[in-house]
Each structure stands twice: as structure tokens, then as C-alpha cells.
């Protein structure tokens, strides 16, 4: 009897301690829907699951790793959000609702309709919840091509035809039309700032020579200065993050000059900006903001996508569809924890989609909080040989799509340096001095016994066989490359870039 009472008391304490206090709230982040209205369960997976005369295929109604999101997946994701936490304080929707298809198959009205379908869905599922949207690089037409001048008609089109006017207040909507950015008070003392970092994106060929595209830097600095004067804290959200991609070494998302300006603003207002939320990469990662002396002063949270689409960048791969629930401090906007939910497409058979908890950040990373110091220490712990935490991180990076993924020392180094360094010079230095660069696998001691001399005949045979194997390797490689070029579609002019063919996220 005493044992039962003790157990009951412990259970009560645990339940009570897990309940949010008055200053603790929740918000959802959902990102990178990439809704494809042409997805077909009988479509060719090598052609975005679109109907094809080449044959009939069998794809899940919820999606395929080679393709973008069918409407059924988007309905399922929003329904899961409503079921798992029906009354969040707000929702952050971090962009990219248009599929990875050629511009020749799209136009501005189609893009606006795609985005608008999701705007109306989110509003219908969460009729009384504040929803803060930002634009993704694919949401513009043509993709990536956000104009540098303020006041583009595109933003007015998105506001009305994509139904952002049903999500934003009148004052916020007016600001949005300047350049796709805005700020608004979520509650007294806490401001939400939605940015348009697509203006800074290195694939945007219209803004590279602009000093301040759409005057966003000027507005950002002024708005943060006002927030400081008014004792407000800021939650910042945007689509494209600063820094470099952890799964493709050397790929910086912003133009380098813009990246430097952006990071300086983040540093200068680190006392005001308490949380940063991004999408775009489709992967699950984070970044550390440091001051000029190298001390951690901020965390950038990068959430994975709803779309499972297999990236066109070599070695990046696909992901399971995901949604993320944050726990935060309502007074200052600080992220306290988050739960990552996902849909395992690989195990999905006919029936109801089962969105489940993939991991709890504090619990599964074994950190006391998600502060800059704790998250930096977590990244540094990845350095150790056979790091359990790095293995977890690597699995979560693809939303458990790639189980026990291969990652050699160079791969590990790129992950760590991408997390800990937002600027290219520091990233390159990190790669040079990072312990993983000099870590060597142990080699057995050479045997002490004498070896039998090898005759020249055997040497000639070995060299000859090696030459034959090498030639076969080259031939097979050429065949594989040709086959890959034959089967991977959409090598169009707008997708061409210095990194190879295919759209970039």
C-alpha cells in the first residue's frame, strides 16, 4: 500500500511539473509544403509522380520520397497539428508552398493559388489562432527572382490572391507590400518579425548587386531599434537561413556580402532577438550565433519540411514529412524546448496516417535547456569518437528517413562547422582546425616476422589485374552516369546552377 502511495505521489509530481505555467506557451512551425496538384498515385516517381504514358506506378496517397506533397499529405499534416496541440498561441509558416517543377509549367496566378489553398486550409483548421506567414524562394514567379526595388506588384498579388490578407492585420498587410516583410505584436512586449530573406538568396540573380534589396536591412535595423527602446523582445522568422548548408560543403545560402550584413544585425541586436525560426533546407538542424569574440549569443532553429522530396543536390537525400511544436517563454519569446513530429512514409500502408513523436529536443539530446551555450556544447560534443549524440543528430537530420546514415570524418566536420560558424571565413577556419580533421583511425602494429620475397611474375600479374579492375570501374561509372541522366527529369535552364542540375530546395 505504501509503495502504491509513493508511486502515485511521484506520478502527480511529474504530471504537475510537466504542465505549462502561465508564462509558458506553445507554437507550431510548419514549413516547405511544396504542394504539387499534379501528384498522382499512378504517376512516375522519376517524373515527380506526375501521370505518364510510360506506365502505371503505385504511390502512397500521402507521398513518395522522389516527389513533392500531394494534397492528402498537407491535409494530414494540418490535421495532426490540430490533434496534437489544438490551441497554440500562434503558428509560424515559414514558406515554400510551390512544387519543384519548371517555371514553364507555372505562372504567377498558379503560384498564388497554390499558396492560397494552404492559407485557407490553415485558417479553417485554426480559425482563432494567429498565423504568421513568410515567403519561400519557390513562391515567387519565376522562382527565386524577388525584385530589389520596394513595392513590387508581386506582394500585392500574394496578399490578396494567396489570401495572406486573411492571416495578417491591416497594418501588417500594408507593411508586407513593401518587400514581403513585416512585424507585429504577438502580445504586449513580444514582437514577431517576418523577414523576406529570399532577397538575400544567392540564387536570386536580381538582387546580387543591390546594397539593400527592398530596403529590408534599413527597415530591420529601425524596427529592432524601436523594439529595444520599447523594451520589446523579438521572435524572428524567415525562410532561407544565413550560414552554410550542413549537407553540402561550401554552399552558402546568402550572397556573402548579405550574409555578413545580416549576421552583424543579429549580433548587434542579440539582446532583443530571443528566438530565430527558419525553414528552406528540408533538413533538421540548428545554428549558433556568436559575438565577435566567439561567445554564443543566439540559436537559429532550422525545421525540416513537410514535403519528402529527394533533393537534387548530390548526397542530400529525402526526408520524412514533419511538423514541429515549440515550447516558449511567453514573456520574452525564448524557446524552451521543442517536439519534432513526423510521418514515416516508408512504413505507411493504406489507412490513416500516423504522425508520431520523433524526438523531444531536451530529453533526447540530454540538455538542460536550449540556450546558446547548451546548444553550442551539444555541437562540440559531436567531435568525440563514436558520439551517441551525433548519431542521433544525424538520424534526426533526415527526419529518420536515413537510419544509421554513413558520415565519414569530413562529413562530420562539415556538420559541426555549419552549426557553429555562420560566416564563410570562420567556417573554413573551423574545417582546418576541427579535431575531426586530424583524427585518424588506429592502425595495427606491423608484424615482426620476416615476409617471404615476392617474385616479379606475381607483381606483373597483380599490376595487370589492377589495371583491368580500374578500366571496368571507369566503364561502369560512365554507364551509371548516363542512366542517371536518363531517369532524373527537369534539367531546365532555371534550375541550372554552379552546383549542378536540379532545383535547390
N, C-alpha and C positions, 0 to 999 in steps of 0.2 A: 504493500500500500504506500509506504514512504517513497519507494522507488518511482511509483506512478506519479506521486505528487511532485517529486523533483523533476521528472521528465516534463510534466505539464507546465511547471513554472518556467523551465528553460525554454519550452516552446513559446509560451506567452512573451517572454523577454525578446526572443528572436523575431517574432512577428511584429511586436511593437517597435523594435529598433529598425525594422526594415520599412516601416511606413513613413511617407514623406511628412516633413514638418511644414508649418505654414510658409516657410521661406524656401521650400524645396518644390520644384515643379518638373514637368516633363515636356519635351517637344520632339516631334518626329522630323527626321530628314529623309527625303526621298529624292533620287537623282537619276538622270540618264535613262529615262523610259525608252527613248528611241522607238516610238510606236510605228510599226510597219503595217499599214492597212492591207497590203498585198501578201502578207504571210498566209500560207496555205498548208494544211496538214498533209497535202499530197504534193507539195512543192519540192523543188530540187534544193537540197541543203547547200549545194555548192553554188547556187544562184539565189542566195538569200531566202530560200524556201518559197520562192515565187513559182506559180504554175508554169510548167514547162512541157513542151512537146516531146522531150527526151525520155519521158517515162513518168510513172507514178511512184511517189515515195510515201513513207509513213512517219509523220512528225507528230509530236505531242501537241495537244491543243494549247499547252502552256509555253511552248517554245522549243527551240533547238539551239545547241551551242554554236552553230555556224551562222545563226540568223538573229535578227532583231525581234523585238517584243510583239507578239500578237495581242489583240485587244483583250483576249481572255486572261493573259498574264497580268495586264495592267489592272483589270477588274479584281483579280485575285490579290494583287499586292495591296490595293487600297482597302479591300475588304479585310485583309489581315491586319492592317493598321487599325481599323475600326474595332476589330475583335480584341486585339492585344492591348490596346490602350485607347479607348473611345473618346476620351476627353482631354487631349493635350492642351497645353497653354497656347501653342501655335504650331504651325508646320512650315519648315524650310524646304522649298522646292528648288533645287539647285541646277535646273536647266537640262537642255538637250532632249527634246521630245521628237525630233525628226529623224528618220532612219538613215543608215549609212548607204545611201543609194546615189547614183549620179545626179547632178544638177539638171541634166537633160530630162529627167523624169519628174521634176518638181517645178514649182513656181511659188511666188510669194503667198498666193492665196492658199495653196495646198499646205504650205508650212504653217500658216496661221490657223488653218482648220485643224491640223494635227495637234498643235499646241492647245487650241481652243477646246478640243474634245477632252483633254486632260484637265484643263481649267474647270470645265463644267462638272466633270466627274468628281474632282476633289471637293468642289463647293457643295455638290449634292450629298456626298458621303459625310462631310464635315460642315454642315450649314452654319454653325455658330462658332467656328474656330477661325482665328486669324491665320491666313495663308500668305506667306511672303515668297514670291517667285523671283527668280533671276533667269536671264537668258543663257543658253549654251551656244557654243560655236557653230553647231549644225542648225540652230534655229533661224539663222539669217539666210537670205537667198540673194546671191549664191552663198554657199556655206563659207563661213569664216570671214566674209567680206563686210565687216562692220565699218561704216564710213567714219573718217576722223573728224568731220565737222559736226558740231552740235545741232540738234533739231531735225534729224533725218525723218522723212515720212514713214520709214520702216517702223519706228517706235509707236507712232500713232496707229498704224495698221495693227500691230501686235496688241496694243492697248484695247482696241475695240473688236477687231475680228478674232483675236485669240482670247478675248474675254478676260484680259488682265484687269479691265475696269470693274469686274465683279469680285476681284480679290484685293485691289488697292483702294485706299480712300481717295477722295477728290484731290486733296493737296499732294498726296504721294504720286498719284497718276500724272499730275501736271509736271512734277519733277522728273518722272520717268521718261517723258517725251523729249527731254534734253539729250539723253545719251544712254538710256536703259539702266540708269542707276537712281537710287532714292534712299531716303532714311525716314523712319517713323518711330514714334514712341510705342513700345510694347506695353509699358506701364510707366508710371512716374519714376524717373531716374534710370530707366533702362531703354536704350535705343537700339533698334535693328537697322543695320546699314546694308542694303543690297547693292553690290557693285557689278559692273559690266567689264570683267577682265578679258573678255574676248577682244576688246580694243587693244590689248597689250599682247595678244597671242601671236606667236612667231609665224603662224600660218596665215595670218591676216596681212595680205600684201598691200592693203590700202593705208595702213597706219604706221608702217615702219619708219617713215621719215618725219613723222609728226612729233613735235615736242611734248604735246599733251592732248592725246586723242579725245575729242568731245569734251575737253576741259575737265576731265574726271579727276586728275590729280589735284587741280586747284580746288574743285568742289570738295573732294575728300579731305584735304587739309583744313579747309574752312569749317566743314561740318564737325570734324574731330576737335578742332579748337573750341568751337561753340559748346560741344559736349563737355569738354574739360571745364570751361567756365561755369557751366550749369550743373557741375557735379554729377554728370551722367556717365554711365558705363555703356559700352557698345558691344553687341554681338554682330560680327561681320560675316556675311555670306556672299559667295560668288561661285562661278562655275570653274574656270581654269585657275589652278593654284600657282603661286610662284615656285621657283626652285626647279629641280630636275626630276625626271621620271626614274623611279627606283627599279624599273624592269627593262630599261633600255639606256645603257650607259651613255652619258653625254647629251641626252635630249633635254634641252631646257624649254619650258613651256612658253615663257615670255621672251621677247627681244631682250637682249642682255641689258641695254640701257634702261628699258622699262622695269626690268626685274630689280635693278639697283635702286631706282626711284621708289618703287613700291615697298621694298624692304626697309628703306630709310624711313618712310612714313610709318610703317608698322613699328619700327624701333622707337621713333620719336613719340608715338602715342601708345606705347605698351602699357602705360598706367590707365589708359582709357579703354582700349580694346581688350576685353576679357575672354572672348571666345572667337574662334575663326572656323568656319564650316565651308568645305569645298566638295566638288564632285569631279567630273571630267575623266579621271584616269580609268574608271571602271574597276579599279583595284582598291583594296583595303589597306590604308597606310596612314602615316601622320608625319608632320614636320615640326622641327624645333626652331623657334625664333630666338636668336641670341643677340645680346647687346654687342657693341664694338669690342669689348674686352673678352667676349666668349661666354658670358654667363647666360643661362637660359632665362628668357623673359616671356615666352609665349608658346602656345601649342596650336598647330594648324591640323584640324581633323579632316581627313580625306575619306569619304564614304564610297563604297562600291556601288555598282549600277544595278538597276532593275533588269536591263537587257542582258542576256547571257552572251551576246555576240563575241565571236572569236576575233580578237584584234588582228589587223593586217600587219602590225609590226612583228617581225620575226621573234619568236620566243616568248611573246607576252601571253598568248593563250586566251581562253574564255574564263567565265566566272559563273557561279550560280546567282540567280536573281536575289536581291537583298533589299532590306529596309532597316533603318536604324532609329532606335529610341534613346534619346539623351535624358539624363537626369541633370538638373542645373539649379544653381542658386538664383532664386527669383529677384533677389535684391541687387546683385551685381553681374549676373549673367554667366558666372563661371561654370564650366562643365564639370560636374562631379563624377559622372560615370556614364557609360552607355551600354546598351544591349544590342547586339547585332543579330537580326533575324534573317532567315534565308529559306529558299525553296530548293530542295535538292532535285534538279531536273533528271539526273542520272537514275535515281531510284523511283521516279514518278511513273506510275502506271495509270491507266484510266481510273477516273474517280476524282474526288475532291483534293485540291492541292493543300498540302500540309506545311504551312510556314512554321518553322520551329526556331528556337534559340540556338544560334551557332556558338556564341560565347558572350560572357559578361566581362567587360574590359578590366575592372579592378580585380575580380576574382581570378580570372584565367591568366592574366598577366602578373598576378601576385604583387600588385602595387597598392600602397595605402591611399593614393589619390591620383588624379590625372594632371597634377601640376607640371609646369615646365621642367622642374628639377627631377621629378619622379619619372617622367616620360623620357628625358634625356638619359637617365641612369638605365632605364629599360633598354634603350637602343645600344648603349655601351655594353650592356651585359650580353648582347648578341655576339660580341667578339670572342667569347670563350669557346673553346673547342667543345663540340657536341652540345651546344647551348639548347636546352629544352625550350626556352622562351623564343629563340629564333626559329626553331622548328614549328612552334605554334604560330608565330607571326607569319611564317611562310605559307602555312596551310590557310590561315585566315586571309592572306593577301589575295587569293583567288576565290574567296568565299567557299572554301573546302571543295572546289571543283578539282583541283590537282592535289591529291593526297600523297604525302611524302614526296614533294617535288624535288627534282635534282637541282642543286645550287652549289657550285664549286666556290673556292675562296674568292675569286674575282667577283662572282655574282653576289656573294655575301657582302663584300666590300662596297659594291655599288648600292645595295640596300641601305647599309648603315650610313654611308656618306650622304645619300639622298635625304635621309631622315634628319641628320644632324647639321647639314650645311645647305643654306638656301641660295648661296651665291657661287657662281662657277669657280672663281679663283680658290675659294675655301674648299669647295668640293674636290677640285683637282689636288689640292694640298692634302686633303683627307685621304684620298686614294693613295698618295705617295707614302704617307707616314702611318697609315692604318695598320695595326698589328696583323690583320689577316693577310696583308700583302707579303709579309715576311715569314708567316707561319709555314713550316714545312712538315710534310708527313714524315714520320720516323722511318728510317731505312734499317734493315737488318745489317748486323756487322758482317763484313766479308769473311768467307770461310778461310780457315788457316791451312787446310790441306792443299797439296800441290795438285794442279789440274793437268790432265793429260794433254799434250800438244795436239792441236787440230791440224790436219793435213790441208794443203792448199786446194785439193779436189773438193773437200767439203765446203770450203769457203766459197768456191766458184758456184757450187750448187745453191748455197744459201743466198748469195747475191742474185743469182738468176731467178730464184723463186720470189724474192722480194720485189724484183722488177716486174714480174708478171702480176703479182698482187696489186702493186701500185697502178699499173695500167688498167686492171679491172676496176679498181676503185674510181679512177677518173671516168671511165665509161659509164659505170653505174650512176655516178654523180650527175653526169650530163643528162642521162635518161630521166632521173628523178626531177631535175630542174625543169626539163621540158614538160613532164607530166604535170608538175605543179602549176606551170604557166597555163597549161591547157585547162585545168579544172578550176583555178581560182578566178572568179569573174571580176568585173568592174575595174579594169585598168584604164581609167579615163583621165582626161587632161587635168581636171580639177583635183584629182587625187594624187597626181604626181608630186613628189617632193624629194628633198635631198636624202631622205631616209629610206626611200624605196616606194613601191607602188602601194596603193590602197589608202583609204581614208584614215586619219589619225583621230581615234576616239570621237 
